[in-house]
Amino acid sequence: MTTKQHRKGNALSSADVARMLDVNASSVKRWADEGKLPCMRTPGGHRRFLLTHVEAFRSCHLENHQGVWQDQLSSLLTQGRQGEAESLLLTKRAELGRWQDVGDEVGQILHNLGVRWTQGTLSISEEHVASECLLRCINRILYLFPRRQDSPVCALASAPGDEHTLGLAISELILAENGWNSMWLGRMCPVETLVDVAKSPDIGMLALSASVFSSMPSMLGEIVRELGPTCMAHNTQLVLGGHGQWPENVFDSIRVRTFTEFGDFIRVEA
């Protein structure tokens, strides 16, 4: 919908606003219900928003609020202040309502830290401290979730050759919140091992992560060609996550790029 169309009086849907603000629709609906973002209701009960209200919300609330929180958490992580960082994460979870939504905001922080590292404004030691601090925070929070032996199990691994595991850690938190158990395979897991895991009757899902920085499309394609038939034969759902260039729509695999997409999918699967 163009700005010219907005000026004619057309109202925006929750999905329209979510695209404008680069958030998910559930956040838009929550802000409307809390009175933070003015909206109207159609006769069918659907929320509708005026462009002027959305732009005012973005400039006066969203950008400042998210930016301050992201700066705070980034600073705490690079300083290794685990207790304060953990408290900030739990507060954001209470505000947003789901770990998948927190995950997308944390993902933006990790992206920004990566950019700073490549630009030379973040030292190797700061990057290492931030990564380890976040991992410890997530591991402690995971203990808050009860585990059941009969829950479905998702195996988590980085694509062979990919060194990044923070996305897997956040995914493990989202799995726990939605009643899943997880098997941590981590990084440097050979394809042969992944094939064996996919054959296990105890594994319902195999989720692989690949970052845009370290995975070649040809290599990712070869991984899926080796794993896909085995996953299909053993009814193991194959999920391909991250911003690496995975092949799409092959071997009944599911492609997710955000933690929100992953959370929405596993709730359906559970």
Short mmCIF file of the C-alpha atoms (twelve columns), coordinates in Angstrom:
data_MODEL
# 
_entry.id   MODEL 
# 
loop_
_atom_site.group_PDB 
_atom_site.id 
_atom_site.type_symbol 
_atom_site.label_atom_id 
_atom_site.label_alt_id 
_atom_site.label_comp_id 
_atom_site.label_asym_id 
_atom_site.label_seq_id 
_atom_site.Cartn_x 
_atom_site.Cartn_y 
_atom_site.Cartn_z 
_atom_site.pdbx_PDB_model_num 
ATOM 1   C CA . MET A 1   0.000   0.000   0.000  1 
ATOM 2   C CA . THR A 2   1.526   3.318   -1.022 1 
ATOM 3   C CA . THR A 3   1.627   6.610   0.870  1 
ATOM 4   C CA . LYS A 4   -0.727  8.074   -1.729 1 
ATOM 5   C CA . GLN A 5   -3.272  5.362   -0.937 1 
ATOM 6   C CA . HIS A 6   -2.899  6.079   2.787  1 
ATOM 7   C CA . ARG A 7   -3.749  9.727   2.160  1 
ATOM 8   C CA . LYS A 8   -7.000  8.676   0.592  1 
ATOM 9   C CA . GLY A 9   -8.068  7.375   4.008  1 
ATOM 10  C CA . ASN A 10  -7.274  3.680   3.746  1 
ATOM 11  C CA . ALA A 11  -6.498  2.218   7.171  1 
ATOM 12  C CA . LEU A 12  -3.721  -0.235  7.850  1 
ATOM 13  C CA . SER A 13  -4.127  -3.796  9.064  1 
ATOM 14  C CA . SER A 14  -2.023  -5.312  11.840 1 
ATOM 15  C CA . ALA A 15  0.067   -7.067  9.182  1 
ATOM 16  C CA . ASP A 16  0.631   -3.771  7.321  1 
ATOM 17  C CA . VAL A 17  1.825   -2.083  10.514 1 
ATOM 18  C CA . ALA A 18  4.048   -5.045  11.403 1 
ATOM 19  C CA . ARG A 19  5.826   -4.714  8.048  1 
ATOM 20  C CA . MET A 20  6.248   -0.962  8.523  1 
ATOM 21  C CA . LEU A 21  7.730   -1.352  12.014 1 
ATOM 22  C CA . ASP A 22  9.695   -4.518  11.214 1 
ATOM 23  C CA . VAL A 23  8.056   -6.468  14.043 1 
ATOM 24  C CA . ASN A 24  5.556   -9.327  14.147 1 
ATOM 25  C CA . ALA A 25  1.791   -8.792  14.090 1 
ATOM 26  C CA . SER A 26  1.354   -10.106 17.642 1 
ATOM 27  C CA . SER A 27  3.416   -7.174  18.950 1 
ATOM 28  C CA . VAL A 28  1.248   -4.704  17.023 1 
ATOM 29  C CA . LYS A 29  -1.930  -6.227  18.448 1 
ATOM 30  C CA . ARG A 30  -0.534  -6.151  21.972 1 
ATOM 31  C CA . TRP A 31  0.452   -2.471  21.694 1 
ATOM 32  C CA . ALA A 32  -3.026  -1.665  20.409 1 
ATOM 33  C CA . ASP A 33  -4.727  -3.574  23.240 1 
ATOM 34  C CA . GLU A 34  -2.497  -1.803  25.772 1 
ATOM 35  C CA . GLY A 35  -3.501  1.577   24.343 1 
ATOM 36  C CA . LYS A 36  0.016   2.431   23.199 1 
ATOM 37  C CA . LEU A 37  -0.899  2.410   19.503 1 
ATOM 38  C CA . PRO A 38  -4.335  3.895   18.648 1 
ATOM 39  C CA . CYS A 39  -6.564  1.723   16.516 1 
ATOM 40  C CA . MET A 40  -10.117 1.388   15.257 1 
ATOM 41  C CA . ARG A 41  -12.217 -1.761  15.018 1 
ATOM 42  C CA . THR A 42  -14.054 -2.956  11.943 1 
ATOM 43  C CA . PRO A 43  -17.571 -4.423  12.306 1 
ATOM 44  C CA . GLY A 44  -15.860 -7.809  12.249 1 
ATOM 45  C CA . GLY A 45  -13.599 -6.865  15.155 1 
ATOM 46  C CA . HIS A 46  -10.376 -6.419  13.166 1 
ATOM 47  C CA . ARG A 47  -7.917  -3.712  14.199 1 
ATOM 48  C CA . ARG A 48  -7.240  -0.870  11.782 1 
ATOM 49  C CA . PHE A 49  -4.573  1.812   12.139 1 
ATOM 50  C CA . LEU A 50  -4.019  5.277   10.667 1 
ATOM 51  C CA . LEU A 51  -0.660  5.976   9.058  1 
ATOM 52  C CA . THR A 52  -0.161  9.156   11.114 1 
ATOM 53  C CA . HIS A 53  -0.636  7.209   14.357 1 
ATOM 54  C CA . VAL A 54  1.802   4.518   13.271 1 
ATOM 55  C CA . GLU A 55  4.473   7.027   12.302 1 
ATOM 56  C CA . ALA A 56  4.045   8.887   15.595 1 
ATOM 57  C CA . PHE A 57  4.341   5.627   17.533 1 
ATOM 58  C CA . ARG A 58  7.499   4.681   15.661 1 
ATOM 59  C CA . SER A 59  9.233   7.997   16.278 1 
ATOM 60  C CA . CYS A 60  8.085   8.565   19.878 1 
ATOM 61  C CA . HIS A 61  8.022   5.060   21.331 1 
ATOM 62  C CA . LEU A 62  9.257   2.109   19.317 1 
ATOM 63  C CA . GLU A 63  12.620  3.318   18.072 1 
ATOM 64  C CA . ASN A 64  13.618  4.841   21.409 1 
ATOM 65  C CA . HIS A 65  12.312  1.930   23.482 1 
ATOM 66  C CA . GLN A 66  13.870  -0.865  21.460 1 
ATOM 67  C CA . GLY A 67  17.071  1.059   20.849 1 
ATOM 68  C CA . VAL A 68  17.625  1.768   24.544 1 
ATOM 69  C CA . TRP A 69  16.960  -1.846  25.526 1 
ATOM 70  C CA . GLN A 70  19.246  -3.206  22.823 1 
ATOM 71  C CA . ASP A 71  22.017  -0.791  23.791 1 
ATOM 72  C CA . GLN A 72  21.642  -1.744  27.458 1 
ATOM 73  C CA . LEU A 73  21.802  -5.484  26.805 1 
ATOM 74  C CA . SER A 74  24.668  -5.121  24.345 1 
ATOM 75  C CA . SER A 75  26.659  -3.161  26.909 1 
ATOM 76  C CA . LEU A 76  25.984  -5.678  29.688 1 
ATOM 77  C CA . LEU A 77  26.936  -8.628  27.492 1 
ATOM 78  C CA . THR A 78  30.240  -7.126  26.321 1 
ATOM 79  C CA . GLN A 79  31.117  -6.381  29.955 1 
ATOM 80  C CA . GLY A 80  30.200  -9.903  31.058 1 
ATOM 81  C CA . ARG A 81  27.625  -8.681  33.581 1 
ATOM 82  C CA . GLN A 82  25.597  -11.873 33.499 1 
ATOM 83  C CA . GLY A 83  23.157  -11.269 36.356 1 
ATOM 84  C CA . GLU A 84  22.049  -7.891  35.018 1 
ATOM 85  C CA . ALA A 85  21.842  -9.179  31.452 1 
ATOM 86  C CA . GLU A 86  19.735  -12.128 32.580 1 
ATOM 87  C CA . SER A 87  17.386  -9.791  34.470 1 
ATOM 88  C CA . LEU A 88  17.031  -7.611  31.367 1 
ATOM 89  C CA . LEU A 89  16.165  -10.660 29.246 1 
ATOM 90  C CA . LEU A 90  13.524  -11.852 31.717 1 
ATOM 91  C CA . THR A 91  11.998  -8.376  31.886 1 
ATOM 92  C CA . LYS A 92  11.766  -8.255  28.091 1 
ATOM 93  C CA . ARG A 93  10.159  -11.712 28.083 1 
ATOM 94  C CA . ALA A 94  7.505   -10.446 30.527 1 
ATOM 95  C CA . GLU A 95  6.888   -7.452  28.270 1 
ATOM 96  C CA . LEU A 96  6.709   -9.274  24.933 1 
ATOM 97  C CA . GLY A 97  5.066   -12.478 26.141 1 
ATOM 98  C CA . ARG A 98  7.133   -15.072 24.234 1 
ATOM 99  C CA . TRP A 99  10.791  -15.983 23.980 1 
ATOM 100 C CA . GLN A 100 10.572  -16.088 20.203 1 
ATOM 101 C CA . ASP A 101 9.860   -12.336 20.191 1 
ATOM 102 C CA . VAL A 102 12.760  -11.707 22.567 1 
ATOM 103 C CA . GLY A 103 14.904  -13.886 20.316 1 
ATOM 104 C CA . ASP A 104 14.342  -11.657 17.309 1 
ATOM 105 C CA . GLU A 105 15.431  -8.596  19.279 1 
ATOM 106 C CA . VAL A 106 18.488  -10.405 20.622 1 
ATOM 107 C CA . GLY A 107 19.220  -11.530 17.064 1 
ATOM 108 C CA . GLN A 108 19.405  -7.893  16.012 1 
ATOM 109 C CA . ILE A 109 21.883  -7.226  18.822 1 
ATOM 110 C CA . LEU A 110 24.041  -10.145 17.692 1 
ATOM 111 C CA . HIS A 111 23.945  -8.848  14.129 1 
ATOM 112 C CA . ASN A 112 25.029  -5.403  15.298 1 
ATOM 113 C CA . LEU A 113 27.864  -6.888  17.347 1 
ATOM 114 C CA . GLY A 114 28.982  -8.814  14.269 1 
ATOM 115 C CA . VAL A 115 28.994  -5.647  12.195 1 
ATOM 116 C CA . ARG A 116 31.001  -3.842  14.873 1 
ATOM 117 C CA . TRP A 117 33.496  -6.693  14.945 1 
ATOM 118 C CA . THR A 118 33.984  -6.603  11.171 1 
ATOM 119 C CA . GLN A 119 34.422  -2.823  11.342 1 
ATOM 120 C CA . GLY A 120 37.033  -3.115  14.064 1 
ATOM 121 C CA . THR A 121 35.031  -1.222  16.705 1 
ATOM 122 C CA . LEU A 122 34.507  -4.363  18.800 1 
ATOM 123 C CA . SER A 123 37.519  -6.302  20.007 1 
ATOM 124 C CA . ILE A 124 37.838  -10.064 19.774 1 
ATOM 125 C CA . SER A 125 37.800  -10.293 23.564 1 
ATOM 126 C CA . GLU A 126 34.597  -8.219  23.805 1 
ATOM 127 C CA . GLU A 127 32.897  -10.394 21.185 1 
ATOM 128 C CA . HIS A 128 33.958  -13.544 23.035 1 
ATOM 129 C CA . VAL A 129 32.805  -12.204 26.410 1 
ATOM 130 C CA . ALA A 130 29.428  -11.156 24.962 1 
ATOM 131 C CA . SER A 131 28.846  -14.554 23.361 1 
ATOM 132 C CA . GLU A 132 29.772  -16.525 26.478 1 
ATOM 133 C CA . CYS A 133 27.742  -14.216 28.725 1 
ATOM 134 C CA . LEU A 134 24.628  -14.671 26.587 1 
ATOM 135 C CA . LEU A 135 25.088  -18.449 26.513 1 
ATOM 136 C CA . ARG A 136 25.331  -18.569 30.314 1 
ATOM 137 C CA . CYS A 137 22.198  -16.412 30.640 1 
ATOM 138 C CA . ILE A 138 20.221  -18.718 28.378 1 
ATOM 139 C CA . ASN A 139 21.464  -21.867 30.106 1 
ATOM 140 C CA . ARG A 140 20.360  -20.525 33.491 1 
ATOM 141 C CA . ILE A 141 16.943  -19.527 32.162 1 
ATOM 142 C CA . LEU A 142 16.488  -22.994 30.659 1 
ATOM 143 C CA . TYR A 143 16.483  -24.447 34.161 1 
ATOM 144 C CA . LEU A 144 13.206  -22.600 34.802 1 
ATOM 145 C CA . PHE A 145 11.358  -24.953 32.445 1 
ATOM 146 C CA . PRO A 146 10.151  -28.376 33.578 1 
ATOM 147 C CA . ARG A 147 11.067  -31.248 31.275 1 
ATOM 148 C CA . ARG A 148 8.859   -34.239 30.524 1 
ATOM 149 C CA . GLN A 149 10.209  -37.521 29.264 1 
ATOM 150 C CA . ASP A 150 7.352   -37.909 26.785 1 
ATOM 151 C CA . SER A 151 7.852   -34.488 25.143 1 
ATOM 152 C CA . PRO A 152 8.920   -34.384 21.474 1 
ATOM 153 C CA . VAL A 153 12.652  -33.945 20.885 1 
ATOM 154 C CA . CYS A 154 14.373  -31.560 18.489 1 
ATOM 155 C CA . ALA A 155 18.077  -32.036 17.703 1 
ATOM 156 C CA . LEU A 156 19.954  -28.737 17.236 1 
ATOM 157 C CA . ALA A 157 23.133  -28.266 15.225 1 
ATOM 158 C CA . SER A 158 25.023  -25.653 13.279 1 
ATOM 159 C CA . ALA A 159 25.673  -26.517 9.671  1 
ATOM 160 C CA . PRO A 160 29.051  -28.255 9.345  1 
ATOM 161 C CA . GLY A 161 31.648  -25.519 8.955  1 
ATOM 162 C CA . ASP A 162 29.551  -22.897 10.748 1 
ATOM 163 C CA . GLU A 163 30.996  -21.783 14.092 1 
ATOM 164 C CA . HIS A 164 27.934  -19.866 15.347 1 
ATOM 165 C CA . THR A 165 25.783  -21.492 18.054 1 
ATOM 166 C CA . LEU A 166 24.045  -18.552 19.745 1 
ATOM 167 C CA . GLY A 167 21.060  -18.934 17.428 1 
ATOM 168 C CA . LEU A 168 20.806  -22.571 18.503 1 
ATOM 169 C CA . ALA A 169 20.827  -21.539 22.158 1 
ATOM 170 C CA . ILE A 170 17.960  -19.108 21.611 1 
ATOM 171 C CA . SER A 171 16.109  -21.809 19.669 1 
ATOM 172 C CA . GLU A 172 16.547  -24.186 22.600 1 
ATOM 173 C CA . LEU A 173 14.861  -21.621 24.842 1 
ATOM 174 C CA . ILE A 174 11.937  -21.318 22.421 1 
ATOM 175 C CA . LEU A 175 11.620  -25.100 22.228 1 
ATOM 176 C CA . ALA A 176 11.492  -25.387 26.026 1 
ATOM 177 C CA . GLU A 177 8.813   -22.717 26.265 1 
ATOM 178 C CA . ASN A 178 6.668   -24.662 23.812 1 
ATOM 179 C CA . GLY A 179 7.001   -28.019 25.559 1 
ATOM 180 C CA . TRP A 180 9.819   -29.538 23.494 1 
ATOM 181 C CA . ASN A 181 12.943  -31.257 24.716 1 
ATOM 182 C CA . SER A 182 16.172  -30.683 22.836 1 
ATOM 183 C CA . MET A 183 19.288  -32.626 21.937 1 
ATOM 184 C CA . TRP A 184 22.282  -30.299 21.670 1 
ATOM 185 C CA . LEU A 185 24.659  -31.268 18.858 1 
ATOM 186 C CA . GLY A 186 26.238  -27.837 18.531 1 
ATOM 187 C CA . ARG A 187 28.896  -26.997 16.004 1 
ATOM 188 C CA . MET A 188 31.295  -29.151 13.972 1 
ATOM 189 C CA . CYS A 189 28.856  -32.059 13.851 1 
ATOM 190 C CA . PRO A 190 29.666  -34.265 10.814 1 
ATOM 191 C CA . VAL A 191 26.929  -34.920 8.282  1 
ATOM 192 C CA . GLU A 192 27.242  -38.644 8.993  1 
ATOM 193 C CA . THR A 193 26.307  -38.003 12.621 1 
ATOM 194 C CA . LEU A 194 23.365  -35.840 11.569 1 
ATOM 195 C CA . VAL A 195 22.129  -38.679 9.348  1 
ATOM 196 C CA . ASP A 196 22.341  -41.126 12.270 1 
ATOM 197 C CA . VAL A 197 20.437  -38.699 14.517 1 
ATOM 198 C CA . ALA A 198 17.722  -38.267 11.882 1 
ATOM 199 C CA . LYS A 199 17.209  -42.039 11.883 1 
ATOM 200 C CA . SER A 200 16.571  -42.178 15.618 1 
ATOM 201 C CA . PRO A 201 12.933  -42.927 16.544 1 
ATOM 202 C CA . ASP A 202 13.335  -40.566 19.537 1 
ATOM 203 C CA . ILE A 203 14.014  -37.510 17.356 1 
ATOM 204 C CA . GLY A 204 11.003  -35.728 15.885 1 
ATOM 205 C CA . MET A 205 12.810  -32.757 14.400 1 
ATOM 206 C CA . LEU A 206 16.315  -31.847 13.244 1 
ATOM 207 C CA . ALA A 207 16.972  -28.100 13.169 1 
ATOM 208 C CA . LEU A 208 20.094  -26.784 11.464 1 
ATOM 209 C CA . SER A 209 21.371  -23.216 11.569 1 
ATOM 210 C CA . ALA A 210 23.612  -21.453 9.058  1 
ATOM 211 C CA . SER A 211 24.767  -17.841 9.262  1 
ATOM 212 C CA . VAL A 212 25.236  -15.593 6.267  1 
ATOM 213 C CA . PHE A 213 28.888  -15.114 7.181  1 
ATOM 214 C CA . SER A 214 30.254  -18.639 7.113  1 
ATOM 215 C CA . SER A 215 28.244  -20.990 4.899  1 
ATOM 216 C CA . MET A 216 28.533  -21.454 1.137  1 
ATOM 217 C CA . PRO A 217 25.292  -22.164 -0.769 1 
ATOM 218 C CA . SER A 218 26.850  -25.167 -2.544 1 
ATOM 219 C CA . MET A 219 27.871  -26.716 0.777  1 
ATOM 220 C CA . LEU A 220 24.424  -26.134 2.307  1 
ATOM 221 C CA . GLY A 221 22.791  -27.695 -0.726 1 
ATOM 222 C CA . GLU A 222 24.963  -30.791 -0.400 1 
ATOM 223 C CA . ILE A 223 24.086  -31.119 3.300  1 
ATOM 224 C CA . VAL A 224 20.366  -31.056 2.527  1 
ATOM 225 C CA . ARG A 225 20.765  -33.564 -0.312 1 
ATOM 226 C CA . GLU A 226 22.437  -35.974 2.115  1 
ATOM 227 C CA . LEU A 227 20.032  -35.403 4.998  1 
ATOM 228 C CA . GLY A 228 16.724  -34.834 3.240  1 
ATOM 229 C CA . PRO A 229 15.934  -38.381 2.062  1 
ATOM 230 C CA . THR A 230 16.828  -39.835 5.478  1 
ATOM 231 C CA . CYS A 231 14.621  -37.323 7.293  1 
ATOM 232 C CA . MET A 232 11.698  -38.089 4.995  1 
ATOM 233 C CA . ALA A 233 12.161  -41.848 5.330  1 
ATOM 234 C CA . HIS A 234 12.148  -41.658 9.148  1 
ATOM 235 C CA . ASN A 235 9.482   -38.936 9.546  1 
ATOM 236 C CA . THR A 236 12.004  -36.531 11.053 1 
ATOM 237 C CA . GLN A 237 11.077  -32.934 10.283 1 
ATOM 238 C CA . LEU A 238 14.027  -31.024 8.814  1 
ATOM 239 C CA . VAL A 239 14.146  -27.319 9.718  1 
ATOM 240 C CA . LEU A 240 16.664  -25.023 8.038  1 
ATOM 241 C CA . GLY A 241 17.258  -21.816 9.974  1 
ATOM 242 C CA . GLY A 242 19.361  -18.673 9.920  1 
ATOM 243 C CA . HIS A 243 20.275  -16.363 7.059  1 
ATOM 244 C CA . GLY A 244 22.544  -18.775 5.225  1 
ATOM 245 C CA . GLN A 245 21.522  -19.610 1.660  1 
ATOM 246 C CA . TRP A 246 19.763  -22.911 2.241  1 
ATOM 247 C CA . PRO A 247 17.873  -24.506 -0.652 1 
ATOM 248 C CA . GLU A 248 14.124  -24.079 -0.273 1 
ATOM 249 C CA . ASN A 249 11.108  -26.342 -0.859 1 
ATOM 250 C CA . VAL A 250 13.106  -29.578 -0.980 1 
ATOM 251 C CA . PHE A 251 12.608  -32.872 0.887  1 
ATOM 252 C CA . ASP A 252 9.666   -31.444 2.858  1 
ATOM 253 C CA . SER A 253 12.094  -29.197 4.757  1 
ATOM 254 C CA . ILE A 254 10.870  -26.060 6.531  1 
ATOM 255 C CA . ARG A 255 12.793  -22.815 5.972  1 
ATOM 256 C CA . VAL A 256 12.736  -20.280 8.829  1 
ATOM 257 C CA . ARG A 257 14.684  -17.018 9.012  1 
ATOM 258 C CA . THR A 258 13.450  -15.579 12.302 1 
ATOM 259 C CA . PHE A 259 12.865  -16.936 15.778 1 
ATOM 260 C CA . THR A 260 9.214   -15.918 15.494 1 
ATOM 261 C CA . GLU A 261 8.811   -18.141 12.439 1 
ATOM 262 C CA . PHE A 262 10.471  -21.006 14.293 1 
ATOM 263 C CA . GLY A 263 8.281   -20.552 17.364 1 
ATOM 264 C CA . ASP A 264 5.092   -20.379 15.316 1 
ATOM 265 C CA . PHE A 265 6.052   -23.550 13.474 1 
ATOM 266 C CA . ILE A 266 6.900   -25.675 16.511 1 
ATOM 267 C CA . ARG A 267 3.646   -24.703 18.227 1 
ATOM 268 C CA . VAL A 268 1.798   -26.203 15.284 1 
ATOM 269 C CA . GLU A 269 3.995   -29.304 15.341 1 
ATOM 270 C CA . ALA A 270 3.724   -29.925 19.097 1 
# 
